[in-house]
């Protein structure tokens, strides 16, 4: 099958190696490895997670207010049309965007259109950004224009599927949930003490860790609020907070305010090829999302489990289904520092339980959520869309 994969993002806070872009790279690499002809068209962003096998076409963005979205969309359309003439795709697989670019590409190429929706941008604009009714109506119109005409829509959670069906009137049978996955070949269990030694950390110090983009909804402020209690009960503990983003200074200030900055390690953004070593340095991994996190399928949880690390996660609707299915997670109420501290300490004091949870989580991810398995499910939907259009 010939697949044109179109990605869009213009936010200056988003880098090319963040979750949504890495999701697309992993799908493309799995499809290419399986013998399909795949090309990615995307805006030129820094910090890219480069594919090893898949062709990438990048388009320019003018980095000025108001011009970034216009030039990103325009460049994606021009670059996509050029690549479509070369590739002659059977299907255009696109990330959801507030412009009919994927629809135009698919129609121009005579290809089926499958659109992937990774988050509820409408709810975020309504509840977090407090956008006007007119703005929300425009979002509805632009999103609906493409999604109603797509041959199929893929969402990463059931809640996201239900929200789109209810808000846009999509046909339920044309919307399928396919959750995120992990690179189980790159992310493998390693000895924690050996990993800490390799990273220059104290091999004997217990480590509680987080990996991800530094956005407020990640809930790391809750971890830092829980840190003093964890430290009192486990004096040698270290808090490993890996990544970067707009909340960096806010979180560092929170660590200082909690009096735990000397126990925190902020190594910055690390290449995904190296992230397994940092996860394996942890005894307990955390994903303390805020209650307002919204509908998404967080990559970090699957990465933690792939490394056989027990994960303490916020019990929000988008996470609990996979957390329970995996057998490798401990759930806590979101935004509850006391509950988070107790759950982390229970695991730090019980190595056998950590081992059991880690082994269960790794086995589940390998069986159900390798990127190869995820890519095969999505490809089957693409193939059905192509057959239906023909």
Secondary structure as the mmCIF struct_conf table of DSSP 4:
data_model
#
loop_
_struct_conf.conf_type_id
_struct_conf.id
_struct_conf.beg_label_comp_id
_struct_conf.beg_label_asym_id
_struct_conf.beg_label_seq_id
_struct_conf.end_label_comp_id
_struct_conf.end_label_asym_id
_struct_conf.end_label_seq_id
STRN STRN1 UNK A 2 UNK A 6
TURN_TY1_P TURN_TY1_P1 UNK A 12 UNK A 13
TURN_TY1_P TURN_TY1_P2 UNK A 16 UNK A 17
BEND BEND1 UNK A 18 UNK A 18
HELX_RH_AL_P HELX_RH_AL_P1 UNK A 19 UNK A 33
TURN_TY1_P TURN_TY1_P3 UNK A 34 UNK A 35
STRN STRN2 UNK A 37 UNK A 43
BEND BEND2 UNK A 46 UNK A 47
BEND BEND3 UNK A 52 UNK A 54
STRN STRN3 UNK A 55 UNK A 59
BEND BEND4 UNK A 64 UNK A 64
TURN_TY1_P TURN_TY1_P4 UNK A 65 UNK A 66
HELX_RH_AL_P HELX_RH_AL_P2 UNK A 67 UNK A 87
BEND BEND5 UNK A 90 UNK A 90
STRN STRN4 UNK A 91 UNK A 95
BEND BEND6 UNK A 98 UNK A 99
TURN_TY1_P TURN_TY1_P5 UNK A 100 UNK A 100
HELX_RH_AL_P HELX_RH_AL_P3 UNK A 101 UNK A 109
TURN_TY1_P TURN_TY1_P6 UNK A 110 UNK A 110
STRN STRN5 UNK A 112 UNK A 117
BEND BEND7 UNK A 119 UNK A 119
HELX_RH_AL_P HELX_RH_AL_P4 UNK A 121 UNK A 123
HELX_RH_PI_P HELX_RH_PI_P1 UNK A 124 UNK A 128
BEND BEND8 UNK A 129 UNK A 129
HELX_RH_AL_P HELX_RH_AL_P5 UNK A 133 UNK A 147
TURN_TY1_P TURN_TY1_P7 UNK A 148 UNK A 149
BEND BEND9 UNK A 150 UNK A 151
STRN STRN6 UNK A 152 UNK A 155
BEND BEND10 UNK A 156 UNK A 157
HELX_RH_AL_P HELX_RH_AL_P6 UNK A 158 UNK A 168
HELX_RH_3T_P HELX_RH_3T_P1 UNK A 172 UNK A 174
STRN STRN7 UNK A 175 UNK A 177
STRN STRN8 UNK A 182 UNK A 182
TURN_TY1_P TURN_TY1_P8 UNK A 184 UNK A 186
BEND BEND11 UNK A 187 UNK A 187
HELX_RH_AL_P HELX_RH_AL_P7 UNK A 192 UNK A 198
TURN_TY1_P TURN_TY1_P9 UNK A 199 UNK A 200
BEND BEND12 UNK A 201 UNK A 201
TURN_TY1_P TURN_TY1_P10 UNK A 203 UNK A 204
BEND BEND13 UNK A 205 UNK A 205
STRN STRN9 UNK A 207 UNK A 211
BEND BEND14 UNK A 212 UNK A 212
HELX_RH_3T_P HELX_RH_3T_P2 UNK A 216 UNK A 218
HELX_RH_AL_P HELX_RH_AL_P8 UNK A 220 UNK A 233
BEND BEND15 UNK A 234 UNK A 234
TURN_TY1_P TURN_TY1_P11 UNK A 235 UNK A 236
STRN STRN10 UNK A 238 UNK A 242
BEND BEND16 UNK A 245 UNK A 245
TURN_TY1_P TURN_TY1_P12 UNK A 246 UNK A 247
HELX_RH_AL_P HELX_RH_AL_P9 UNK A 248 UNK A 257
TURN_TY1_P TURN_TY1_P13 UNK A 258 UNK A 259
HELX_RH_3T_P HELX_RH_3T_P3 UNK A 261 UNK A 263
STRN STRN11 UNK A 264 UNK A 268
HELX_RH_AL_P HELX_RH_AL_P10 UNK A 272 UNK A 280
TURN_TY1_P TURN_TY1_P14 UNK A 281 UNK A 281
BEND BEND17 UNK A 283 UNK A 283
STRN STRN12 UNK A 284 UNK A 287
TURN_TY1_P TURN_TY1_P15 UNK A 291 UNK A 292
BEND BEND18 UNK A 295 UNK A 295
HELX_RH_AL_P HELX_RH_AL_P11 UNK A 299 UNK A 306
TURN_TY1_P TURN_TY1_P16 UNK A 307 UNK A 308
STRN STRN13 UNK A 311 UNK A 314
HELX_RH_AL_P HELX_RH_AL_P12 UNK A 317 UNK A 326
BEND BEND19 UNK A 327 UNK A 327
STRN STRN14 UNK A 329 UNK A 332
TURN_TY1_P TURN_TY1_P17 UNK A 334 UNK A 335
HELX_RH_AL_P HELX_RH_AL_P13 UNK A 337 UNK A 348
TURN_TY1_P TURN_TY1_P18 UNK A 349 UNK A 349
HELX_RH_AL_P HELX_RH_AL_P14 UNK A 351 UNK A 368
STRN STRN15 UNK A 370 UNK A 370
HELX_RH_AL_P HELX_RH_AL_P15 UNK A 371 UNK A 389
#
